[in-house]
Amino acid sequence: MEIKHGWDTIKTLAQLEDVHFHDCRRSFASWMAARGTSMAIIGKSLGHKHLSATQIYARLDLSAVRQHAAAAVDAMTRAGANEAK
C-alpha cells in the first residue's frame, strides 16, 4: 500500500520537513528494544520476515542486557547460598 500522500499530508500539518516515514519505524523499534521487548516481537511488529533484519535494534541499548544479566547472577547467587545452608 502506498502511504506517500498521507505521509506528506502529516508532515505538512506537523510542519516537518526532513522526516521520513522509515525514521518513525526505526524510532518505534528502538524504543521497543530499549524497553526489553524481544527481537521476535519487534520483528513481527515491523513485518520483518527474518530475525536478522531486526537485530540492528538489539545493540542500541544495552541496559536491558545488563539488567537481565544482573538478575541472573543474583538468582544464581541466592540459589548457591540456599544450597550451602
Distance bins in CASP14 RR format, pairs under 12 A and 6 or more apart:
PFRMAT RR
TARGET T0000
AUTHOR 0000-0000-0000
RMODE 2
METHOD distances of the structure
MODEL  1
1 7 0 0 0 0 0 1 0 0 0 0 0
2 8 0 0 0 0 0 1 0 0 0 0 0
2 21 0 0 0 0 0 1 0 0 0 0 0
3 9 0 0 0 0 0 1 0 0 0 0 0
3 10 0 0 0 0 1 0 0 0 0 0 0
3 11 0 0 0 0 0 1 0 0 0 0 0
3 20 0 0 0 0 0 1 0 0 0 0 0
3 21 1 0 0 1 0 0 0 0 0 0 0
3 22 0 0 0 0 0 1 0 0 0 0 0
3 24 0 0 0 0 0 1 0 0 0 0 0
3 25 0 0 0 0 0 1 0 0 0 0 0
4 10 0 0 0 0 0 1 0 0 0 0 0
4 11 0 0 0 0 0 1 0 0 0 0 0
4 20 0 0 0 0 0 1 0 0 0 0 0
4 21 0 0 0 0 1 0 0 0 0 0 0
5 11 0 0 0 0 0 1 0 0 0 0 0
5 12 0 0 0 0 0 1 0 0 0 0 0
5 21 0 0 0 0 0 1 0 0 0 0 0
6 12 0 0 0 0 1 0 0 0 0 0 0
6 13 0 0 0 0 1 0 0 0 0 0 0
6 14 0 0 0 0 0 1 0 0 0 0 0
6 21 0 0 0 0 1 0 0 0 0 0 0
7 13 0 0 0 0 0 1 0 0 0 0 0
7 14 0 0 0 0 0 1 0 0 0 0 0
7 16 0 0 0 0 1 0 0 0 0 0 0
7 19 0 0 0 0 1 0 0 0 0 0 0
7 20 0 0 0 0 1 0 0 0 0 0 0
7 21 1 0 1 0 0 0 0 0 0 0 0
7 22 0 0 0 0 0 1 0 0 0 0 0
7 23 0 0 0 0 0 1 0 0 0 0 0
7 24 0 0 0 0 1 0 0 0 0 0 0
7 25 0 0 0 0 0 1 0 0 0 0 0
8 14 0 0 0 0 0 1 0 0 0 0 0
8 16 0 0 0 0 0 1 0 0 0 0 0
8 17 0 0 0 0 0 1 0 0 0 0 0
8 19 0 0 0 0 0 1 0 0 0 0 0
8 20 0 0 0 0 0 1 0 0 0 0 0
8 21 0 0 0 0 1 0 0 0 0 0 0
9 16 0 0 0 0 0 1 0 0 0 0 0
10 16 1 0 0 1 0 0 0 0 0 0 0
10 19 0 0 0 0 1 0 0 0 0 0 0
10 20 0 0 0 0 0 1 0 0 0 0 0
10 21 0 0 0 0 1 0 0 0 0 0 0
10 24 0 0 0 0 1 0 0 0 0 0 0
11 17 1 0 0 1 0 0 0 0 0 0 0
11 18 0 0 0 0 1 0 0 0 0 0 0
11 19 1 0 0 1 0 0 0 0 0 0 0
11 20 0 0 0 0 1 0 0 0 0 0 0
11 21 0 0 0 0 1 0 0 0 0 0 0
11 23 0 0 0 0 0 1 0 0 0 0 0
11 24 0 0 0 0 0 1 0 0 0 0 0
12 19 0 0 0 0 0 1 0 0 0 0 0
14 24 0 0 0 0 0 1 0 0 0 0 0
16 23 0 0 0 0 1 0 0 0 0 0 0
16 24 0 0 0 0 0 1 0 0 0 0 0
19 25 0 0 0 0 0 1 0 0 0 0 0
19 26 0 0 0 0 0 1 0 0 0 0 0
19 27 0 0 0 0 0 1 0 0 0 0 0
20 26 0 0 0 0 1 0 0 0 0 0 0
20 27 0 0 0 0 0 1 0 0 0 0 0
21 27 0 0 0 0 0 1 0 0 0 0 0
21 28 0 0 0 0 0 1 0 0 0 0 0
22 28 0 0 0 0 0 1 0 0 0 0 0
22 29 0 0 0 0 0 1 0 0 0 0 0
22 46 0 0 0 0 0 1 0 0 0 0 0
23 29 0 0 0 0 0 1 0 0 0 0 0
23 30 0 0 0 0 0 1 0 0 0 0 0
24 30 0 0 0 0 0 1 0 0 0 0 0
24 31 0 0 0 0 0 1 0 0 0 0 0
24 46 0 0 0 0 0 1 0 0 0 0 0
25 31 0 0 0 0 0 1 0 0 0 0 0
25 32 0 0 0 0 0 1 0 0 0 0 0
25 42 0 0 0 0 0 1 0 0 0 0 0
25 43 0 0 0 0 0 1 0 0 0 0 0
25 45 0 0 0 0 1 0 0 0 0 0 0
25 46 1 0 0 1 0 0 0 0 0 0 0
25 47 0 0 0 0 1 0 0 0 0 0 0
25 48 0 0 0 0 0 1 0 0 0 0 0
25 53 0 0 0 0 0 1 0 0 0 0 0
25 54 0 0 0 0 0 1 0 0 0 0 0
25 56 0 0 0 0 0 1 0 0 0 0 0
25 57 0 0 0 0 0 1 0 0 0 0 0
26 32 0 0 0 0 0 1 0 0 0 0 0
26 33 0 0 0 0 0 1 0 0 0 0 0
26 42 0 0 0 0 0 1 0 0 0 0 0
26 46 0 0 0 0 1 0 0 0 0 0 0
26 54 0 0 0 0 0 1 0 0 0 0 0
26 56 0 0 0 0 1 0 0 0 0 0 0
26 57 0 0 0 0 1 0 0 0 0 0 0
26 60 0 0 0 0 1 0 0 0 0 0 0
27 33 0 0 0 0 0 1 0 0 0 0 0
27 34 0 0 0 0 0 1 0 0 0 0 0
27 46 0 0 0 0 0 1 0 0 0 0 0
27 57 0 0 0 0 0 1 0 0 0 0 0
27 60 0 0 0 0 0 1 0 0 0 0 0
28 34 0 0 0 0 0 1 0 0 0 0 0
28 35 0 0 0 0 0 1 0 0 0 0 0
28 37 0 0 0 0 0 1 0 0 0 0 0
28 41 0 0 0 0 0 1 0 0 0 0 0
28 42 0 0 0 0 1 0 0 0 0 0 0
28 43 0 0 0 0 0 1 0 0 0 0 0
28 45 1 0 0 1 0 0 0 0 0 0 0
28 46 1 0 0 1 0 0 0 0 0 0 0
28 47 0 0 0 0 0 1 0 0 0 0 0
28 57 0 0 0 0 1 0 0 0 0 0 0
29 35 0 0 0 0 0 1 0 0 0 0 0
29 36 0 0 0 0 0 1 0 0 0 0 0
29 37 0 0 0 0 1 0 0 0 0 0 0
29 38 0 0 0 0 0 1 0 0 0 0 0
29 39 0 0 0 0 1 0 0 0 0 0 0
29 41 0 0 0 0 0 1 0 0 0 0 0
29 42 1 0 1 0 0 0 0 0 0 0 0
29 43 1 0 0 1 0 0 0 0 0 0 0
29 44 0 0 0 0 0 1 0 0 0 0 0
29 45 1 0 0 1 0 0 0 0 0 0 0
29 46 1 0 1 0 0 0 0 0 0 0 0
29 47 0 0 0 0 0 1 0 0 0 0 0
29 48 0 0 0 0 1 0 0 0 0 0 0
29 53 0 0 0 0 0 1 0 0 0 0 0
29 54 1 0 0 1 0 0 0 0 0 0 0
29 55 0 0 0 0 0 1 0 0 0 0 0
29 56 0 0 0 0 1 0 0 0 0 0 0
29 57 1 0 1 0 0 0 0 0 0 0 0
29 58 0 0 0 0 0 1 0 0 0 0 0
29 60 0 0 0 0 1 0 0 0 0 0 0
29 61 0 0 0 0 0 1 0 0 0 0 0
30 36 0 0 0 0 0 1 0 0 0 0 0
30 37 0 0 0 0 0 1 0 0 0 0 0
30 42 0 0 0 0 1 0 0 0 0 0 0
30 45 0 0 0 0 0 1 0 0 0 0 0
30 46 0 0 0 0 0 1 0 0 0 0 0
30 54 0 0 0 0 0 1 0 0 0 0 0
30 56 0 0 0 0 1 0 0 0 0 0 0
30 57 1 0 1 0 0 0 0 0 0 0 0
30 58 0 0 0 0 0 1 0 0 0 0 0
30 59 0 0 0 0 0 1 0 0 0 0 0
30 60 1 0 1 0 0 0 0 0 0 0 0
30 61 1 0 0 1 0 0 0 0 0 0 0
31 37 0 0 0 0 1 0 0 0 0 0 0
31 42 0 0 0 0 1 0 0 0 0 0 0
31 45 0 0 0 0 0 1 0 0 0 0 0
31 57 0 0 0 0 1 0 0 0 0 0 0
31 60 0 0 0 0 1 0 0 0 0 0 0
31 61 0 0 0 0 1 0 0 0 0 0 0
31 64 0 0 0 0 0 1 0 0 0 0 0
32 38 0 0 0 0 1 0 0 0 0 0 0
32 39 0 0 0 0 1 0 0 0 0 0 0
32 40 0 0 0 0 0 1 0 0 0 0 0
32 41 1 0 0 1 0 0 0 0 0 0 0
32 42 1 0 1 0 0 0 0 0 0 0 0
32 43 0 0 0 0 1 0 0 0 0 0 0
32 44 0 0 0 0 0 1 0 0 0 0 0
32 45 1 0 0 1 0 0 0 0 0 0 0
32 46 0 0 0 0 1 0 0 0 0 0 0
32 54 0 0 0 0 1 0 0 0 0 0 0
32 57 1 0 0 1 0 0 0 0 0 0 0
32 58 0 0 0 0 0 1 0 0 0 0 0
32 60 0 0 0 0 0 1 0 0 0 0 0
32 61 0 0 0 0 0 1 0 0 0 0 0
32 64 0 0 0 0 0 1 0 0 0 0 0
33 39 1 0 0 1 0 0 0 0 0 0 0
33 40 0 0 0 0 0 1 0 0 0 0 0
33 41 0 0 0 0 1 0 0 0 0 0 0
33 42 1 0 0 1 0 0 0 0 0 0 0
33 43 0 0 0 0 0 1 0 0 0 0 0
33 45 0 0 0 0 0 1 0 0 0 0 0
33 46 0 0 0 0 0 1 0 0 0 0 0
33 54 0 0 0 0 1 0 0 0 0 0 0
33 55 0 0 0 0 0 1 0 0 0 0 0
33 56 0 0 0 0 1 0 0 0 0 0 0
33 57 1 0 1 0 0 0 0 0 0 0 0
33 58 1 0 0 1 0 0 0 0 0 0 0
33 59 0 0 0 0 1 0 0 0 0 0 0
33 60 1 0 1 0 0 0 0 0 0 0 0
33 61 1 0 0 1 0 0 0 0 0 0 0
33 62 0 0 0 0 0 1 0 0 0 0 0
33 63 0 0 0 0 0 1 0 0 0 0 0
33 64 1 0 0 1 0 0 0 0 0 0 0
33 65 0 0 0 0 0 1 0 0 0 0 0
34 42 0 0 0 0 0 1 0 0 0 0 0
34 57 0 0 0 0 1 0 0 0 0 0 0
34 58 0 0 0 0 0 1 0 0 0 0 0
34 59 0 0 0 0 0 1 0 0 0 0 0
34 60 1 0 0 1 0 0 0 0 0 0 0
34 61 1 0 1 0 0 0 0 0 0 0 0
34 62 0 0 0 0 1 0 0 0 0 0 0
34 63 1 0 0 1 0 0 0 0 0 0 0
34 64 1 0 0 1 0 0 0 0 0 0 0
34 65 0 0 0 0 0 1 0 0 0 0 0
34 67 0 0 0 0 0 1 0 0 0 0 0
35 41 0 0 0 0 0 1 0 0 0 0 0
35 42 0 0 0 0 0 1 0 0 0 0 0
35 57 0 0 0 0 0 1 0 0 0 0 0
35 60 0 0 0 0 0 1 0 0 0 0 0
35 61 0 0 0 0 1 0 0 0 0 0 0
35 63 0 0 0 0 1 0 0 0 0 0 0
35 64 1 0 0 1 0 0 0 0 0 0 0
35 67 0 0 0 0 0 1 0 0 0 0 0
36 42 0 0 0 0 1 0 0 0 0 0 0
36 57 0 0 0 0 0 1 0 0 0 0 0
36 58 0 0 0 0 1 0 0 0 0 0 0
36 60 0 0 0 0 0 1 0 0 0 0 0
36 61 0 0 0 0 1 0 0 0 0 0 0
36 62 0 0 0 0 0 1 0 0 0 0 0
36 63 0 0 0 0 1 0 0 0 0 0 0
36 64 1 0 1 0 0 0 0 0 0 0 0
36 65 0 0 0 0 1 0 0 0 0 0 0
36 66 0 0 0 0 0 1 0 0 0 0 0
36 67 0 0 0 0 1 0 0 0 0 0 0
36 68 0 0 0 0 1 0 0 0 0 0 0
37 43 0 0 0 0 1 0 0 0 0 0 0
37 44 0 0 0 0 0 1 0 0 0 0 0
37 45 0 0 0 0 1 0 0 0 0 0 0
37 46 0 0 0 0 0 1 0 0 0 0 0
37 54 0 0 0 0 0 1 0 0 0 0 0
37 57 0 0 0 0 1 0 0 0 0 0 0
37 58 0 0 0 0 0 1 0 0 0 0 0
37 60 0 0 0 0 0 1 0 0 0 0 0
37 61 0 0 0 0 0 1 0 0 0 0 0
37 64 0 0 0 0 1 0 0 0 0 0 0
38 44 0 0 0 0 1 0 0 0 0 0 0
38 45 0 0 0 0 0 1 0 0 0 0 0
38 51 0 0 0 0 0 1 0 0 0 0 0
38 54 0 0 0 0 1 0 0 0 0 0 0
38 55 0 0 0 0 0 1 0 0 0 0 0
38 57 0 0 0 0 0 1 0 0 0 0 0
38 58 0 0 0 0 1 0 0 0 0 0 0
38 64 0 0 0 0 0 1 0 0 0 0 0
38 68 0 0 0 0 0 1 0 0 0 0 0
39 45 0 0 0 0 0 1 0 0 0 0 0
39 46 0 0 0 0 0 1 0 0 0 0 0
39 48 0 0 0 0 1 0 0 0 0 0 0
39 50 0 0 0 0 0 1 0 0 0 0 0
39 51 1 0 1 0 0 0 0 0 0 0 0
39 52 0 0 0 0 1 0 0 0 0 0 0
39 53 0 0 0 0 1 0 0 0 0 0 0
39 54 1 0 1 0 0 0 0 0 0 0 0
39 55 1 0 0 1 0 0 0 0 0 0 0
39 56 0 0 0 0 1 0 0 0 0 0 0
39 57 1 0 0 1 0 0 0 0 0 0 0
39 58 1 0 1 0 0 0 0 0 0 0 0
39 59 0 0 0 0 0 1 0 0 0 0 0
39 60 0 0 0 0 0 1 0 0 0 0 0
39 64 0 0 0 0 0 1 0 0 0 0 0
40 46 0 0 0 0 0 1 0 0 0 0 0
40 47 0 0 0 0 0 1 0 0 0 0 0
40 48 0 0 0 0 1 0 0 0 0 0 0
40 50 0 0 0 0 0 1 0 0 0 0 0
40 51 1 0 0 1 0 0 0 0 0 0 0
40 54 1 0 0 1 0 0 0 0 0 0 0
40 55 0 0 0 0 0 1 0 0 0 0 0
40 57 0 0 0 0 0 1 0 0 0 0 0
40 58 0 0 0 0 0 1 0 0 0 0 0
41 47 0 0 0 0 0 1 0 0 0 0 0
41 48 0 0 0 0 0 1 0 0 0 0 0
41 51 0 0 0 0 0 1 0 0 0 0 0
41 54 0 0 0 0 1 0 0 0 0 0 0
41 57 0 0 0 0 0 1 0 0 0 0 0
42 48 0 0 0 0 1 0 0 0 0 0 0
42 51 0 0 0 0 1 0 0 0 0 0 0
42 53 0 0 0 0 0 1 0 0 0 0 0
42 54 1 0 1 0 0 0 0 0 0 0 0
42 55 0 0 0 0 1 0 0 0 0 0 0
42 56 0 0 0 0 1 0 0 0 0 0 0
42 57 1 0 1 0 0 0 0 0 0 0 0
42 58 0 0 0 0 1 0 0 0 0 0 0
42 60 0 0 0 0 0 1 0 0 0 0 0
43 49 0 0 0 0 1 0 0 0 0 0 0
43 50 0 0 0 0 1 0 0 0 0 0 0
43 51 1 0 0 1 0 0 0 0 0 0 0
43 52 0 0 0 0 0 1 0 0 0 0 0
43 53 1 0 0 1 0 0 0 0 0 0 0
43 54 1 0 1 0 0 0 0 0 0 0 0
43 55 0 0 0 0 1 0 0 0 0 0 0
43 56 0 0 0 0 0 1 0 0 0 0 0
43 57 0 0 0 0 1 0 0 0 0 0 0
43 58 0 0 0 0 0 1 0 0 0 0 0
44 50 0 0 0 0 0 1 0 0 0 0 0
44 51 0 0 0 0 0 1 0 0 0 0 0
44 53 0 0 0 0 0 1 0 0 0 0 0
44 54 0 0 0 0 1 0 0 0 0 0 0
45 54 0 0 0 0 1 0 0 0 0 0 0
45 57 0 0 0 0 0 1 0 0 0 0 0
46 53 1 0 0 1 0 0 0 0 0 0 0
46 54 1 0 0 1 0 0 0 0 0 0 0
46 55 0 0 0 0 0 1 0 0 0 0 0
46 56 0 0 0 0 0 1 0 0 0 0 0
46 57 0 0 0 0 1 0 0 0 0 0 0
47 53 0 0 0 0 1 0 0 0 0 0 0
47 54 0 0 0 0 1 0 0 0 0 0 0
48 54 1 0 1 0 0 0 0 0 0 0 0
48 55 0 0 0 0 1 0 0 0 0 0 0
48 56 0 0 0 0 0 1 0 0 0 0 0
48 57 0 0 0 0 0 1 0 0 0 0 0
51 57 0 0 0 0 0 1 0 0 0 0 0
51 58 0 0 0 0 1 0 0 0 0 0 0
52 58 0 0 0 0 0 1 0 0 0 0 0
54 60 0 0 0 0 0 1 0 0 0 0 0
57 64 0 0 0 0 0 1 0 0 0 0 0
58 64 0 0 0 0 1 0 0 0 0 0 0
58 65 0 0 0 0 1 0 0 0 0 0 0
59 65 0 0 0 0 1 0 0 0 0 0 0
61 67 0 0 0 0 0 1 0 0 0 0 0
62 68 0 0 0 0 0 1 0 0 0 0 0
62 69 0 0 0 0 1 0 0 0 0 0 0
62 70 0 0 0 0 0 1 0 0 0 0 0
63 69 0 0 0 0 0 1 0 0 0 0 0
63 70 0 0 0 0 0 1 0 0 0 0 0
64 70 0 0 0 0 0 1 0 0 0 0 0
64 71 0 0 0 0 0 1 0 0 0 0 0
65 71 0 0 0 0 0 1 0 0 0 0 0
65 72 0 0 0 0 0 1 0 0 0 0 0
66 72 0 0 0 0 0 1 0 0 0 0 0
66 73 0 0 0 0 0 1 0 0 0 0 0
67 73 0 0 0 0 0 1 0 0 0 0 0
67 74 0 0 0 0 0 1 0 0 0 0 0
68 74 0 0 0 0 0 1 0 0 0 0 0
68 75 0 0 0 0 0 1 0 0 0 0 0
69 75 0 0 0 0 0 1 0 0 0 0 0
69 76 0 0 0 0 0 1 0 0 0 0 0
70 76 0 0 0 0 0 1 0 0 0 0 0
70 77 0 0 0 0 0 1 0 0 0 0 0
71 77 0 0 0 0 0 1 0 0 0 0 0
71 78 0 0 0 0 0 1 0 0 0 0 0
72 78 0 0 0 0 0 1 0 0 0 0 0
72 79 0 0 0 0 0 1 0 0 0 0 0
73 79 0 0 0 0 0 1 0 0 0 0 0
73 80 0 0 0 0 0 1 0 0 0 0 0
74 80 0 0 0 0 0 1 0 0 0 0 0
74 81 0 0 0 0 0 1 0 0 0 0 0
75 81 0 0 0 0 0 1 0 0 0 0 0
75 82 0 0 0 0 0 1 0 0 0 0 0
76 82 0 0 0 0 0 1 0 0 0 0 0
76 83 0 0 0 0 0 1 0 0 0 0 0
77 83 0 0 0 0 0 1 0 0 0 0 0
77 84 0 0 0 0 0 1 0 0 0 0 0
78 84 0 0 0 0 0 1 0 0 0 0 0
78 85 0 0 0 0 0 1 0 0 0 0 0
79 85 0 0 0 0 0 1 0 0 0 0 0
END
